[in-house]
Amino acid sequence: MAEENIIYPWGDSRRFNSYSAYFRRLFGSRVQKVVIDAGFTCPNRDGSLSTGGCTFCNNDAFSPSYSHKGYTVARQIEEGILFHRNRYAKAQKYLAYFQSYSNTYKPLDQLREIYDQAFTHPDIVGIVVGTRPDCVDEAKLDYFASLAAQGHYVIIEYGIESVYDETLRRVNRGHDFATAVRAVEMTHRRGLHCGAHFILGLPGESDEMLVTQADAINALPLDTVKFHQLQLFRDTGMARDYALHPEDYRFWSLPDYIDLFIDLLERLRPGLVIERFAGEAPPRYHLNPSPWGLVRNERLLQLLEKRLEERNTWQGRYCAAEGGGA
């Protein structure tokens, strides 16, 4: 039986290394992301690799109402901060989150013009750059490292989605896992913060595969990680694949998904900051009604913490790295 009020390796009594506590440690207050659409596209859409995109992708499902790619970065930041000040009164500092598509997929001189705008607002303390592992190179990462050297928080967040090459091929990802490993290692060598995104439930992956991938994730020099359950969106290649091969897909009830995620969490090294463990999108984008209904992130976190207490377990419990045992 774990002791009550135990302090875990990440420095608090929460049973996982939470994103909110991570930023409180860094900045001393709540930090809120402001989503920016800077008009990027993707090599998996513009014909460089493919024109169809990843089969699961519907970017609109995750874009907030205040994010307009027709507006300048500065205007989007202003409107995003106003939106969040009304919603989250405790937020004092903000990160400009370049989320839509592949946000390093332009020549370096254009990247400079875009990202330099973010730091003209006094409340922006850093940037989050969402991109693909095959859309970075040494020169681009050197530029981001130069921003970090000026005292800005800079994190490159890679969509990796799966550690299994067979899965990546099936969802038309356009790169293999080795490409992701190289990108993460290049980023880490420059002292940049590095994050990754994974989807749980892609076709063909068993529960055992989802849990045992922890070893591959632990081996990456990542700072943060986010997970989403598979969500099946309208007008995507995956919706068409599902119509042909529904037997390859499964969608958990919320309690079953939380238990599956905890099985994975127990094997993730304690130093990994867990940004998300599930996602939400407006019902109008779903091909089928979500079996969970519309559950907001705050409620999801409450349910996760309750279940961790019921199971008397914690992040890294069965991970040898970084002293993960009890």
C-alpha positions as CSV (number, residue, x, y, z in Angstrom):
1,M,0.0,0.0,0.0
2,A,1.4,3.4,-1.0
3,E,1.9,5.9,1.7
4,E,-0.6,8.8,1.9
5,N,0.7,12.1,0.7
6,I,3.8,10.5,-0.8
7,I,5.9,12.9,-2.8
8,Y,6.7,11.3,-6.2
9,P,9.9,11.9,-8.2
10,W,8.4,14.8,-10.1
11,G,8.1,16.7,-6.8
12,D,4.4,16.6,-5.7
13,S,1.8,14.2,-4.4
14,R,-0.1,13.9,-7.7
15,R,0.1,10.4,-9.1
16,F,1.4,11.4,-12.5
17,N,3.8,14.1,-13.7
18,S,1.2,16.7,-14.7
19,Y,1.6,19.4,-17.3
20,S,0.1,22.1,-15.1
21,A,2.5,21.4,-12.3
22,Y,5.4,21.4,-14.8
23,F,4.6,24.9,-15.8
24,R,4.1,26.1,-12.3
25,R,7.6,24.8,-11.5
26,L,9.0,26.6,-14.5
27,F,7.1,29.9,-14.3
28,G,5.6,30.1,-10.9
29,S,2.0,30.5,-12.2
30,R,-0.5,29.1,-14.6
31,V,0.5,29.2,-18.3
32,Q,-2.1,29.0,-21.0
33,K,-1.6,28.1,-24.7
34,V,-2.9,30.4,-27.4
35,V,-3.5,28.5,-30.6
36,I,-2.1,30.1,-33.8
37,D,-2.8,29.1,-37.4
38,A,0.1,30.6,-39.3
39,G,-1.0,29.2,-42.7
40,F,1.2,26.2,-42.9
41,T,0.4,23.1,-45.0
42,C,1.9,19.6,-44.9
43,P,4.1,17.5,-47.3
44,N,1.4,14.8,-46.9
45,R,-1.1,17.1,-48.4
46,D,0.6,19.3,-51.0
47,G,1.9,16.5,-53.1
48,S,5.5,16.3,-51.8
49,L,4.6,12.9,-50.2
50,S,0.9,12.6,-50.8
51,T,-2.2,14.6,-51.4
52,G,-4.5,12.7,-49.1
53,G,-2.9,13.5,-45.7
54,C,-2.8,11.1,-42.8
55,T,-6.0,9.0,-42.8
56,F,-7.1,10.2,-39.4
57,C,-6.6,13.9,-39.9
58,N,-9.3,16.6,-39.7
59,N,-7.5,19.6,-38.5
60,D,-10.6,21.7,-38.1
61,A,-11.8,19.4,-35.3
62,F,-9.1,20.8,-33.0
63,S,-9.0,24.4,-34.1
64,P,-10.5,27.0,-31.7
65,S,-12.9,29.7,-32.9
66,Y,-10.5,32.5,-32.3
67,S,-7.8,31.0,-34.5
68,H,-8.0,32.5,-38.1
69,K,-5.2,31.8,-40.5
70,G,-6.1,34.9,-42.5
71,Y,-5.0,37.1,-39.5
72,T,-1.5,38.0,-38.6
73,V,0.3,36.1,-35.8
74,A,0.2,39.2,-33.7
75,R,-3.6,39.6,-34.1
76,Q,-4.3,36.0,-33.3
77,I,-2.2,36.3,-30.2
78,E,-4.1,39.4,-29.1
79,E,-7.5,37.8,-29.7
80,G,-6.4,34.5,-28.1
81,I,-5.2,36.1,-25.0
82,L,-8.4,38.1,-24.7
83,F,-10.4,34.9,-25.1
84,H,-8.4,33.1,-22.4
85,R,-8.4,36.0,-19.9
86,N,-12.2,35.8,-19.9
87,R,-12.2,32.0,-19.5
88,Y,-9.2,31.4,-17.3
89,A,-8.7,34.3,-14.8
90,K,-5.7,32.7,-13.2
91,A,-3.6,32.6,-16.4
92,Q,-0.8,35.2,-16.2
93,K,1.5,34.0,-18.9
94,Y,0.9,32.5,-22.4
95,L,2.5,30.3,-24.9
96,A,2.0,30.8,-28.6
97,Y,1.0,27.3,-29.8
98,F,1.5,26.9,-33.6
99,Q,-0.7,23.9,-34.0
100,S,-2.3,23.6,-37.4
101,Y,-0.5,21.2,-39.8
102,S,3.3,21.2,-40.0
103,N,4.7,24.4,-38.5
104,T,8.3,24.0,-39.7
105,Y,7.3,23.3,-43.3
106,K,8.5,26.5,-44.9
107,P,11.9,28.0,-45.8
108,L,13.9,29.2,-42.9
109,D,13.6,32.9,-43.8
110,Q,9.8,32.6,-43.7
111,L,10.0,30.8,-40.4
112,R,11.9,33.7,-38.9
113,E,9.2,36.2,-40.0
114,I,6.5,34.1,-38.5
115,Y,8.1,33.1,-35.1
116,D,9.7,36.5,-34.4
117,Q,6.2,38.0,-34.3
118,A,5.2,35.9,-31.4
119,F,7.7,37.5,-29.0
120,T,6.5,41.1,-29.7
121,H,3.7,40.5,-27.2
122,P,4.9,41.1,-23.6
123,D,2.7,38.2,-22.1
124,I,4.1,35.6,-24.5
125,V,6.9,33.6,-22.6
126,G,7.4,31.0,-25.2
127,I,6.3,29.0,-28.3
128,V,5.1,25.5,-28.9
129,V,5.8,24.4,-32.5
130,G,3.8,21.4,-33.7
131,T,5.3,19.7,-36.7
132,R,6.3,16.4,-38.3
133,P,9.6,14.6,-37.7
134,D,10.4,14.8,-41.4
135,C,9.9,18.6,-41.6
136,V,13.0,19.7,-39.5
137,D,16.6,20.0,-40.4
138,E,19.8,21.2,-38.7
139,A,19.4,24.9,-39.8
140,K,15.8,25.1,-38.6
141,L,16.6,23.6,-35.3
142,D,19.6,25.9,-34.9
143,Y,17.2,28.9,-35.4
144,F,14.8,27.6,-32.6
145,A,17.8,27.0,-30.4
146,S,18.8,30.7,-30.9
147,L,15.4,31.8,-29.7
148,A,15.8,29.6,-26.6
149,A,19.2,31.1,-26.0
150,Q,17.5,34.5,-25.7
151,G,15.6,33.2,-22.6
152,H,12.4,32.1,-24.4
153,Y,10.7,28.8,-23.7
154,V,10.7,26.8,-26.9
155,I,9.4,23.3,-27.4
156,I,9.2,21.4,-30.6
157,E,6.3,19.0,-30.5
158,Y,6.4,16.1,-33.0
159,G,3.4,14.1,-34.2
160,I,4.8,10.6,-34.0
161,E,1.4,8.9,-33.5
162,S,2.8,5.3,-33.3
163,V,6.1,3.5,-32.7
164,Y,5.0,0.8,-35.2
165,D,6.0,1.2,-38.8
166,E,3.2,-1.1,-40.1
167,T,0.7,1.2,-38.4
168,L,2.4,4.4,-39.8
169,R,2.2,2.9,-43.3
170,R,-1.5,2.0,-42.9
171,V,-2.5,5.5,-41.8
172,N,-0.4,7.1,-44.7
173,R,1.8,8.9,-42.3
174,G,4.7,9.2,-44.8
175,H,7.6,8.5,-42.4
176,D,8.8,5.7,-40.3
177,F,9.5,5.6,-36.6
178,A,13.3,5.9,-37.2
179,T,12.6,9.3,-38.7
180,A,10.9,10.4,-35.5
181,V,13.8,9.1,-33.4
182,R,16.3,11.1,-35.5
183,A,14.3,14.3,-35.2
184,V,13.8,14.0,-31.4
185,E,17.5,13.3,-30.9
186,M,18.5,16.3,-33.1
187,T,16.2,18.5,-31.1
188,H,17.5,17.2,-27.7
189,R,21.1,17.8,-28.7
190,R,20.4,21.5,-29.0
191,G,19.0,21.7,-25.5
192,L,15.5,22.4,-26.9
193,H,12.5,21.1,-25.1
194,C,10.9,18.3,-27.0
195,G,7.4,16.8,-27.0
196,A,5.6,14.1,-28.8
197,H,2.0,13.1,-29.7
198,F,0.7,9.6,-29.9
199,I,-2.8,8.2,-30.9
200,L,-4.0,5.2,-28.9
201,G,-6.3,2.8,-30.9
202,L,-5.0,3.1,-34.5
203,P,-6.2,0.2,-36.6
204,G,-4.3,-3.1,-36.2
205,E,-2.8,-2.2,-32.8
206,S,-3.7,-4.4,-29.9
207,D,-4.0,-3.3,-26.2
208,E,-0.7,-5.2,-25.6
209,M,1.0,-3.2,-28.3
210,L,-0.2,0.1,-26.9
211,V,1.1,-0.7,-23.4
212,T,4.5,-2.2,-24.5
213,Q,5.3,0.8,-26.7
214,A,6.2,2.4,-23.4
215,D,9.8,1.0,-23.8
216,A,10.2,2.8,-27.1
217,I,8.8,6.0,-25.8
218,N,10.9,5.9,-22.7
219,A,14.0,5.6,-24.8
220,L,13.3,8.9,-26.6
221,P,14.8,12.0,-25.0
222,L,11.4,13.7,-24.6
223,D,10.3,16.2,-22.1
224,T,6.5,16.0,-22.6
225,V,4.1,13.6,-24.2
226,K,0.4,13.7,-25.1
227,F,-1.9,10.9,-25.9
228,H,-5.3,11.0,-27.6
229,Q,-7.7,8.1,-28.0
230,L,-8.6,7.5,-31.7
231,Q,-11.5,9.6,-32.8
232,L,-13.1,8.8,-36.1
233,F,-13.9,12.0,-38.1
234,R,-16.1,12.6,-41.1
235,D,-14.6,13.1,-44.5
236,T,-11.3,11.4,-43.7
237,G,-9.4,8.5,-45.3
238,M,-9.9,6.6,-42.0
239,A,-13.7,7.0,-42.2
240,R,-13.5,5.3,-45.6
241,D,-11.2,2.6,-44.3
242,Y,-13.5,2.0,-41.4
243,A,-16.4,1.4,-43.7
244,L,-14.4,-1.3,-45.4
245,H,-12.7,-2.9,-42.4
246,P,-14.7,-2.1,-39.2
247,E,-13.3,-5.2,-37.6
248,D,-9.9,-3.5,-37.4
249,Y,-11.2,-0.8,-35.1
250,R,-12.3,-0.7,-31.5
251,F,-13.5,2.2,-29.4
252,W,-13.3,1.8,-25.6
253,S,-15.8,2.9,-23.1
254,L,-14.3,5.8,-21.0
255,P,-13.6,3.5,-17.9
256,D,-11.9,0.9,-20.1
257,Y,-9.8,3.5,-21.8
258,I,-8.7,5.0,-18.5
259,D,-7.6,1.6,-17.3
260,L,-5.7,1.0,-20.5
261,F,-4.0,4.3,-20.2
262,I,-3.0,3.6,-16.6
263,D,-1.5,0.3,-17.7
264,L,0.7,2.4,-20.1
265,L,1.3,5.2,-17.5
266,E,2.7,2.7,-15.0
267,R,5.4,1.8,-17.5
268,L,6.3,5.4,-18.6
269,R,9.4,6.9,-16.9
270,P,8.7,9.4,-14.2
271,G,10.5,12.3,-15.9
272,L,8.0,12.4,-18.8
273,V,5.5,15.2,-18.3
274,I,2.0,14.0,-19.3
275,E,0.3,16.8,-21.2
276,R,-2.8,15.0,-22.2
277,F,-4.1,11.4,-22.0
278,A,-7.3,11.9,-24.1
279,G,-8.8,14.4,-26.5
280,E,-12.1,16.1,-27.2
281,A,-13.6,17.4,-30.4
282,P,-17.0,18.9,-31.2
283,P,-19.6,16.2,-31.9
284,R,-20.3,17.5,-35.4
285,Y,-16.9,16.2,-36.6
286,H,-17.4,12.6,-35.4
287,L,-18.4,10.0,-37.9
288,N,-20.2,8.1,-35.1
289,P,-21.4,9.5,-31.8
290,S,-18.7,9.5,-29.3
291,P,-19.3,6.6,-26.7
292,W,-18.1,9.0,-24.0
293,G,-20.4,11.9,-24.9
294,L,-18.8,15.4,-24.6
295,V,-16.5,15.1,-21.6
296,R,-14.2,18.1,-21.0
297,N,-10.5,17.8,-20.2
298,E,-11.0,18.9,-16.6
299,R,-13.5,16.0,-16.0
300,L,-11.2,13.5,-17.7
301,L,-8.4,14.4,-15.4
302,Q,-10.6,14.0,-12.3
303,L,-11.6,10.5,-13.5
304,L,-8.0,9.6,-14.2
305,E,-6.9,10.7,-10.7
306,K,-9.8,8.9,-9.1
307,R,-9.0,5.6,-10.9
308,L,-5.3,5.9,-10.0
309,E,-6.3,6.2,-6.3
310,E,-8.6,3.2,-6.6
311,R,-5.8,1.1,-8.2
312,N,-3.3,2.6,-5.8
313,T,-0.8,3.1,-8.6
314,W,1.2,5.9,-10.2
315,Q,3.3,6.9,-13.3
316,G,6.5,4.8,-13.6
317,R,5.5,2.2,-11.0
318,Y,6.7,-0.6,-13.3
319,C,9.5,1.4,-15.1
320,A,13.1,0.6,-14.1
321,A,14.3,4.0,-15.6
322,E,14.6,7.0,-13.3
323,G,13.7,5.0,-10.2
324,G,10.1,4.2,-11.2
325,G,9.4,1.5,-8.6
326,A,7.6,2.1,-5.3
